[in-house]
Amino acid sequence: MMADRQSVCGIPSPRRAGQCMLALLISASADPATGMGATIEARVLSSDGPVANAVVHATRTDGESLPRPGNPEAVMDQRGREFAPHVLPVLAGTSVRFPNSDDTRHHVYSFSDAQTFELQLYHGETARPVTFGQPGVVTLGCNIHDWMLGYIYVLDTPAFARTGADGDARIKSLPPGEYEVSVWHPRLVDGASPQARDATIDESGTATLSFEIEVSPPRDRGQRGFGDRDEESLEEAFDR
């Protein structure tokens, strides 16, 4: 359970997108999950409650670097004619596999500047992996099922986590030090992320933060196209 929060920013106006809201608490208790290393815990909320699929990421601000895995890999599946997970955060340089667990073929592609690619009609494990080398947002679509929409958020830091349905994310086993913590979500109103937060954590310490963001309503599965508006073209949606 997250620590109790106290307001330090006040309550924002209803339409001020991406304003940081609540408390930043720093505690020195050991990480109960691992018993070692520092942890950043974040809760992401909107006016409607907890926000799932937000990416919480941290970078060092004290001049130190974070260790990076040698050959990072990740999976973006397709299940129930949806991308799973809906949002996949990865470190730049990660090789992502695109298995198709459905009983129909998919045709996955992206027009995004950070990565343009196409995986033509396939099912099972036949699609080649794609390496994402440039940080940025990669919007995914399926050329057969118009409603399918997913995101790969490519980061230049290995310290990140995605929020669950409870709005909570935990970045574990971090070296002690000073960090800047940011939040991204694909439905941020006007694309504006909340103000980044600073956190200083000791060895085996935990930094607990809370953000409030403003997000647009999720797309209805029956809506064609990838944008917020029915008349928006695929190219316009990917350019946003």
Disulfide bonds with the S-S distance in Angstrom:
none
